[in-house]
Amino acid sequence: MVITVASAPVRVRLLLPTGPVLEGTAVPVRVLGVADRDVVVRAVQVELVRRETWRYREGNLFGGAITVPARGEAVVAQVEHPGPGPVAAAGDIDVRTSLLLPPACLASGAGRLVEVEWRVRAHVHVQGHPPAQATALVTVASRATDRAEVLGAEPVVRDRGVAVLHVGQLSSRRLVPGTMLTGVLVVDPWRRFAVTGARVQLVLREHVHHGRYVFADATKNPDTEQREHETVVASAALSGSAVLEPGHPVELPFGLPVPGRIVLASMDTPEFTVRWLLRAALPRRLRPAPTLDLELLAGTADAPSG
């Protein structure tokens, strides 16, 4: 059986900004169309759509698990303009409008488990025909100010009963693309022990909380659906093998290059969380390493002044 779907005799395209558009500002949109024959255009509707994709773990009957994508989509803003009415064959349609981004919204970006995409979708309503449609991507930049509490969060320290790690003189807890993140790692030994070196890393952690089985009570969501992936974005070795003595703290200056492009901003949604961490570790042979995780704030736009 062949099902024929009628389409509107209008060819539509969108003109959008070529660069990122900042949260809380307007996205200028131009809808252009050409009529293939005489038509009557009744209205032009334009939507701003946010699409989120996250990859979770789904079990099977044999006890294994595979990674499966889930997707959510929301119309964030919408405008409708009256059409120009009768348009002759080869005649043009030209509508200019804008769509307002929320003041604090997720930034465009893609990692291993999480992807956020923004689209502009236009519907040109033609009398007697289904709407002609066009879709185009727009890049949304965010300062991630909704995650500003990160700047005051305490580090997570695992001393393993041998040493406490501190970070001092940190240049900033807000990542600035294309710069160096500098500071000093302070190692305070509690007893004499040997290490195989010291290192610091800039880590991107993506954590997907659930898949398609979502319940009102978050504690009842299947734990087996969670997925986590860490990407080491930058790493630096601070020392070689050494024996540390109690009462003799060691200061190790470090510098880590921040990438020129932040692939995912810091974000937290019911479906997933994206965090950036400064991680320090003192590896030991055959024993757990003392570590420190300090959360940083990463946006895809410059921080607000003041």
Residue pairs with C-beta under 8 A, 6 or more apart in sequence:
5 130
6 129
6 130
7 129
7 130
7 132
8 39
8 124
8 126
8 129
8 130
8 131
8 132
9 35
9 36
9 37
9 39
9 126
9 129
10 33
10 34
10 35
10 36
10 39
10 41
10 87
10 93
10 124
10 126
10 132
11 33
11 34
11 36
11 132
12 31
12 32
12 33
12 93
12 122
12 124
12 132
12 133
12 134
13 32
13 33
13 134
13 136
14 29
14 30
14 31
14 32
14 120
14 122
14 134
14 135
14 136
15 29
15 30
15 32
16 27
16 28
16 29
16 30
16 120
16 136
16 137
16 138
17 27
17 28
17 138
19 139
20 108
20 139
20 140
20 141
20 300
20 301
21 27
21 101
21 138
21 139
21 140
21 141
22 101
22 140
22 141
22 142
22 301
23 101
23 102
23 103
23 104
23 105
23 107
23 140
23 141
23 142
23 143
23 301
24 101
24 102
24 103
24 104
25 100
25 101
26 98
26 99
26 100
26 101
27 48
27 98
27 99
27 100
27 101
27 120
27 138
28 96
28 97
28 98
29 46
29 96
29 97
29 98
29 99
29 120
29 122
30 94
30 95
30 96
30 97
31 44
31 46
31 93
31 94
31 95
31 96
31 97
31 122
31 124
31 134
32 92
32 93
32 94
33 41
33 92
33 93
33 94
33 124
33 132
34 90
34 91
34 92
34 93
35 41
35 87
35 88
35 89
35 90
35 91
35 92
35 93
36 89
37 89
38 86
38 87
38 88
38 89
39 86
39 87
39 126
39 127
39 129
40 83
40 85
40 86
40 87
40 126
40 127
40 128
41 83
41 84
41 85
41 87
41 93
41 124
41 125
41 126
41 127
42 82
42 83
42 85
42 125
42 126
42 127
43 80
43 81
43 82
43 83
43 124
43 125
44 80
44 81
44 82
44 83
44 93
44 95
44 97
44 122
44 123
44 124
44 125
45 78
45 79
45 80
45 81
45 122
45 123
45 125
45 131
46 78
46 79
46 80
46 81
46 95
46 97
46 99
46 120
46 121
46 122
46 123
47 75
47 77
47 78
47 99
47 120
47 121
47 122
47 123
48 75
48 76
48 77
48 78
48 99
48 101
48 118
48 119
48 120
48 138
49 73
49 74
49 75
49 76
49 118
49 119
49 120
49 121
50 73
50 74
50 76
50 105
50 106
50 116
50 117
50 118
51 71
51 72
51 73
51 116
51 117
51 118
51 119
52 71
52 72
52 73
52 106
52 114
52 115
52 116
52 117
52 269
52 271
52 272
53 69
53 70
53 71
53 114
53 115
53 117
54 69
54 70
54 71
54 113
54 114
54 115
54 208
54 271
54 272
55 67
55 68
55 69
55 70
55 112
55 113
55 114
55 208
55 227
56 67
56 68
56 70
56 208
56 210
56 211
56 212
56 225
56 226
56 227
57 65
57 66
57 67
57 68
57 211
57 224
57 225
57 226
57 227
58 65
58 66
58 67
58 68
58 211
58 225
59 65
59 224
60 66
65 224
67 227
68 211
70 211
70 212
70 271
72 271
76 99
76 101
76 102
76 105
77 99
77 100
77 101
78 99
79 97
79 98
79 99
81 95
81 97
83 93
83 124
83 125
84 93
87 93
93 124
99 120
101 140
104 142
104 145
104 146
105 140
105 142
106 116
106 140
106 142
106 265
106 267
106 269
107 116
107 140
107 141
107 142
107 144
107 264
107 265
107 267
107 299
107 300
107 301
108 116
108 117
108 118
108 138
108 139
108 140
108 141
108 300
109 115
109 116
109 262
109 263
109 264
109 265
109 300
110 116
110 117
110 263
110 264
111 204
111 206
111 229
111 231
111 263
111 264
111 274
112 206
112 229
112 231
113 206
113 207
113 208
113 227
113 228
113 229
113 272
114 206
114 208
114 264
114 272
114 274
116 264
116 267
117 137
118 137
118 138
118 139
118 140
119 135
119 136
119 137
119 138
120 135
120 136
120 137
120 138
121 133
121 134
121 135
122 133
122 134
122 135
123 131
123 132
123 133
124 131
124 132
124 133
125 131
126 132
141 299
141 300
141 301
142 265
142 299
142 300
142 301
143 299
143 301
143 302
143 303
143 304
144 265
144 266
144 267
144 297
144 298
144 299
144 300
145 299
145 304
146 267
146 268
147 266
147 267
147 268
147 297
148 297
150 173
150 266
150 295
150 296
150 297
151 173
151 174
151 297
153 295
155 167
155 292
155 293
155 294
155 295
156 292
156 293
156 294
157 164
157 165
157 290
157 291
157 292
158 288
158 290
158 291
158 292
159 165
159 190
159 290
160 287
160 288
160 289
160 290
161 190
162 189
162 190
162 191
162 193
162 284
162 290
163 187
163 188
163 189
163 190
163 193
163 244
163 282
163 290
164 187
164 188
164 190
164 290
165 185
165 186
165 187
165 188
165 280
165 282
165 290
165 291
165 292
166 185
166 186
166 188
166 292
167 183
167 184
167 185
167 186
167 278
167 280
167 292
167 294
168 183
168 184
168 186
168 251
169 182
169 183
169 184
170 181
170 182
170 183
170 278
170 294
171 179
171 180
171 181
171 182
171 183
172 181
173 294
173 295
173 296
173 297
174 296
174 297
174 298
174 299
174 303
175 181
175 258
175 262
175 276
175 296
175 297
175 298
175 299
176 258
177 258
177 259
177 260
177 261
177 262
178 258
178 259
178 260
179 258
180 255
180 256
180 257
180 258
181 202
181 234
181 255
181 256
181 257
181 258
181 278
181 296
182 253
182 254
182 255
182 256
183 253
183 254
183 278
184 251
184 252
184 253
184 254
185 198
185 200
185 238
185 251
185 252
185 253
185 254
185 280
186 249
186 250
186 251
186 252
187 198
187 244
187 249
187 250
187 251
187 252
187 282
188 249
189 244
189 245
189 246
189 247
189 248
189 249
189 250
190 246
191 246
192 243
192 244
192 245
192 246
193 243
193 244
193 284
194 241
194 242
194 243
194 244
194 284
194 285
195 239
195 241
195 242
195 243
195 244
195 282
195 283
195 284
196 240
196 241
196 283
196 284
196 285
197 237
197 238
197 239
197 240
197 241
197 242
197 282
197 283
198 237
198 238
198 239
198 252
198 280
198 281
198 282
198 283
199 235
199 236
199 237
199 238
199 280
199 281
199 283
200 235
200 236
200 238
200 254
200 256
200 278
200 279
200 280
200 281
201 232
201 233
201 234
201 235
201 236
201 256
201 278
201 279
201 280
201 281
202 232
202 233
202 234
202 235
202 256
202 258
202 276
202 277
202 278
202 279
202 296
203 230
203 231
203 232
203 233
203 276
203 277
203 278
203 279
203 293
204 230
204 231
204 233
204 263
204 264
204 274
204 275
204 276
204 277
205 228
205 229
205 230
205 274
205 275
205 276
205 277
206 228
206 229
206 230
206 231
206 264
206 272
206 273
206 274
207 226
207 227
207 228
207 272
207 273
207 274
207 275
208 225
208 226
208 227
208 228
208 271
208 272
209 218
209 221
209 226
209 270
209 271
209 272
209 273
210 221
210 222
210 225
210 226
210 271
211 222
211 225
213 221
213 222
213 225
214 221
214 270
215 221
233 259
234 256
234 257
234 258
234 259
235 256
236 254
236 255
236 256
238 252
238 253
238 254
239 252
244 250
256 278
262 298
262 299
262 300
264 274
264 298
265 274
265 298
265 299
265 300
266 274
266 275
266 276
266 296
266 297
266 298
266 299
267 273
267 274
268 274
275 295
276 295
276 296
276 297
276 298
277 293
277 294
277 295
277 296
278 292
278 293
278 294
278 295
278 296
279 291
279 292
279 293
279 294
280 291
280 292
281 289
281 290
281 291
281 292
282 289
282 290
282 291
283 289
